């Protein structure tokens, strides 16, 4: 495998500074932690930060969409574990330029997705910030131990799948940063970035089959997240370039951007762009038809296979090249 990015090194360093967990079923290193509850279920816990001009720009869209996305990316983590989200707490660091009316608009976006996904927002914290607008979201969920999905269960020979289509959210960032009025036909890419759809129902359908061996969400792109799944499972992988389900709008967006000299590569958007919040999973090949039936009408695409070799390879016309790491936060 290629060199570990700084973010993963930092997480390992921070985790190593902590005492061993004593009351935790699953700790640091997956999409969410899991804690045993009386009665047998597991409590899932996940948290994320979004910072202005790092993860979003206020000029991109309304604050309601920002609130939606802040919750959506945490719901996607719960989905990746096979769970059902139940509660959320929100922390806001508000710069002086953000009014109470704007903060309310942000919360309306949070509330819209919370109502749609059955999540109760039960509190949090607000402070005045001397820096950028920062949003912290923590989501709790539940899952039966038999349905819990993690990154570490993949086996050599398992088929590798993704749900949905890839690259639209990354193309959306390029369109938003272009500063130009975007054709209506490219609007789906912008919505994929500003208002993503966490795959909660599909994830539950997959988890309850008992056939998925490993799963995580695609927050950082296939190129990065597959490295993490393979490392956790102790396997390698071959990804077939021709099988990657690149969203049609990505090709259209890259062509439109090329006219302005801001060219982008659809394959790079799909592999490295991130924030698709689709699901990446492995399963024995014989389970493919059953898994497809469980998530209809959402597409499920086989993109490769897990291998006993530790190498991660991208196959193109029978030529294999190393799959590099894609997006990282550091």
Buried (B, 14 or more C-beta within 10 A) or exposed (E): BEEBBEBBEEBEEEEEEEEEEEEBBBEEBBBBBBBBEEEEBBBBBBBBEBBBEEBBEBEBBBBBBBBBBBBBBBBBBBBBBBBBBBBBBBBBBBEEEBEEEBBEBBBBBBBBBBEBBEBEBEEBEEEEBEEBBBBBBBBBBBBBEEBBBBBBBBBBEBBBBBBBBBBBBBBBBBBBEBEEEBEEEBEBBBBBBBBBBBBBEBBBBBBBBEBBBBBBBBBBBBBBBBBBBBBBBEBBBBBBBEBBBBBEBBBBBBEBBEEEEBEBEBBBBBBBBBBBBBBBBBBEEEBBEEBBEBBEEBBBBBBBBBBEEEBBBBBEEEEEEEBBBBBBBE
